[in-house]
Amino acid sequence: MMRTAHAVLLGAGLLAGIGAVRLVVDHRHQYRQLSLAAANMHQRLMSDGEAHPERYADHPTLGQLPSEERAQAIHTNRVFALLAAKHRAGLLPDDELHHGLEDLVHHPSAIAFWKRSGNFWLTESEAGDKAARRFGKALARTFERATDLRHAA
């Protein structure tokens, strides 16, 4: 009789463990899907902003820029947001993130965008989850290194 009870308890424990693992995997998958859906919405919004930069004429920061600079700032924001979303969803490993950021930080429009909006990005990333904070720190470090290299040259 005790063997049957132990077998039943062991079986119930295994099923509970499998259920817990499944919950964790499902949660991770759902988080990834939500992150990508939010990134997709943001990309569509920014794409619309690129097509119609005059819609940002009353924006506190972007509205003060000439239309060409405004369009470049919107595009740069779009690229940053896409990299952040892919990194948050686990689709962009750290090494690929650093390569993407290194390519980006040497463009004059990205440098101008960072000077104007870098503090906002850092504040937003600090208020986010662990992946957002890691992205914000990677972005800040990459811009700092690029600035140091420009000053050293």
C-alpha positions as CSV (number, residue, x, y, z in Angstrom):
1,M,0.0,0.0,0.0
2,M,2.8,2.4,0.8
3,R,4.4,1.8,-2.6
4,T,1.2,2.9,-4.3
5,A,0.9,6.0,-2.2
6,H,4.5,6.9,-2.9
7,A,4.1,6.3,-6.6
8,V,1.0,8.5,-6.7
9,L,2.8,11.3,-4.8
10,L,5.8,11.0,-7.0
11,G,3.6,11.2,-10.1
12,A,1.7,14.2,-8.8
13,G,5.0,15.9,-8.0
14,L,6.3,15.3,-11.5
15,L,3.1,16.6,-13.0
16,A,3.3,19.7,-10.8
17,G,6.9,20.3,-11.8
18,I,6.1,19.9,-15.5
19,G,3.2,22.3,-15.1
20,A,5.4,24.9,-13.4
21,V,8.0,24.6,-16.2
22,R,5.3,25.0,-18.8
23,L,4.0,28.1,-17.0
24,V,7.5,29.7,-17.1
25,V,8.0,28.8,-20.8
26,D,4.5,30.1,-21.7
27,H,5.2,33.3,-19.7
28,R,8.5,33.9,-21.5
29,H,6.8,33.3,-24.9
30,Q,3.9,35.6,-24.1
31,Y,6.4,38.3,-22.9
32,R,8.3,38.0,-26.2
33,Q,5.2,38.2,-28.2
34,L,3.9,41.3,-26.4
35,S,7.3,43.0,-26.7
36,L,7.4,42.3,-30.5
37,A,3.8,43.5,-30.9
38,A,4.6,46.8,-29.0
39,A,7.7,47.2,-31.2
40,N,5.6,46.7,-34.3
41,M,3.1,49.3,-33.2
42,H,6.0,51.8,-32.4
43,Q,7.6,51.1,-35.8
44,R,4.4,51.8,-37.6
45,L,3.9,55.0,-35.6
46,M,7.5,56.1,-36.4
47,S,7.1,55.1,-40.0
48,D,4.1,57.4,-40.2
49,G,6.1,60.1,-38.5
50,E,8.8,59.7,-41.1
51,A,6.2,60.0,-43.9
52,H,4.6,63.0,-42.2
53,P,7.2,64.9,-40.1
54,E,5.0,68.0,-40.0
55,R,2.8,66.1,-37.4
56,Y,5.6,66.7,-35.0
57,A,5.6,70.5,-35.4
58,D,4.2,71.0,-31.9
59,H,6.5,68.4,-30.2
60,P,8.5,70.1,-27.5
61,T,11.9,68.8,-28.9
62,L,11.2,67.8,-32.4
63,G,9.0,70.8,-33.3
64,Q,12.0,73.1,-32.9
65,L,14.1,71.3,-35.5
66,P,14.2,71.9,-39.2
67,S,12.2,69.3,-41.1
68,E,15.2,67.4,-42.4
69,E,16.7,67.1,-38.9
70,R,13.3,66.2,-37.5
71,A,13.0,63.4,-40.1
72,Q,16.5,62.1,-39.1
73,A,15.6,62.2,-35.4
74,I,12.4,60.2,-36.0
75,H,14.4,57.7,-38.0
76,T,17.1,57.4,-35.4
77,N,14.5,56.9,-32.6
78,R,12.9,54.2,-34.7
79,V,16.2,52.3,-35.1
80,F,16.9,52.6,-31.3
81,A,13.5,51.4,-30.5
82,L,13.7,48.4,-32.8
83,L,17.1,47.4,-31.4
84,A,15.7,47.8,-27.8
85,A,12.6,45.7,-28.6
86,K,14.6,42.9,-30.3
87,H,17.0,42.9,-27.4
88,R,14.2,42.8,-24.8
89,A,12.5,39.9,-26.7
90,G,15.7,37.9,-26.6
91,L,16.1,38.0,-30.4
92,L,19.2,40.2,-30.4
93,P,22.1,38.8,-28.4
94,D,24.5,41.2,-26.6
95,D,27.3,40.9,-29.2
96,E,24.9,41.6,-32.1
97,L,23.4,44.5,-30.1
98,H,26.9,46.0,-29.6
99,H,27.7,45.7,-33.3
100,G,24.4,47.4,-34.3
101,L,25.0,50.2,-31.8
102,E,28.6,50.6,-32.9
103,D,27.5,51.1,-36.5
104,L,24.8,53.5,-35.4
105,V,26.7,55.9,-33.1
106,H,29.1,57.2,-35.7
107,H,26.3,58.7,-37.9
108,P,25.9,62.5,-37.4
109,S,22.1,62.2,-37.1
110,A,22.5,59.6,-34.3
111,I,25.0,61.8,-32.5
112,A,22.7,64.8,-32.7
113,F,19.8,62.7,-31.5
114,W,21.7,61.4,-28.5
115,K,22.7,64.9,-27.5
116,R,19.1,66.0,-27.6
117,S,17.3,62.8,-26.3
118,G,19.9,60.6,-24.6
119,N,18.9,61.6,-21.1
120,F,15.3,60.7,-21.9
121,W,16.4,57.3,-23.2
122,L,18.4,56.6,-20.1
123,T,15.6,57.7,-17.8
124,E,13.1,55.5,-19.7
125,S,15.4,52.5,-19.6
126,E,16.1,52.9,-15.9
127,A,12.3,52.8,-15.3
128,G,11.9,49.6,-17.3
129,D,12.7,46.0,-16.7
130,K,16.1,44.3,-16.5
131,A,16.4,44.0,-20.3
132,A,15.5,47.7,-20.8
133,R,18.1,48.8,-18.2
134,R,20.8,46.6,-19.9
135,F,19.9,48.1,-23.2
136,G,20.1,51.7,-21.8
137,K,23.5,51.0,-20.3
138,A,24.8,49.5,-23.5
139,L,23.6,52.4,-25.5
140,A,25.1,54.9,-23.1
141,R,28.5,53.1,-23.0
142,T,28.6,52.9,-26.7
143,F,28.0,56.6,-27.2
144,E,30.5,57.4,-24.4
145,R,33.2,55.3,-26.2
146,A,32.4,56.9,-29.5
147,T,32.6,60.3,-28.0
148,D,35.9,59.5,-26.4
149,L,37.3,58.2,-29.7
150,R,36.1,61.4,-31.5
151,H,37.8,63.6,-28.9
152,A,41.0,61.5,-29.0
153,A,41.2,61.8,-32.8
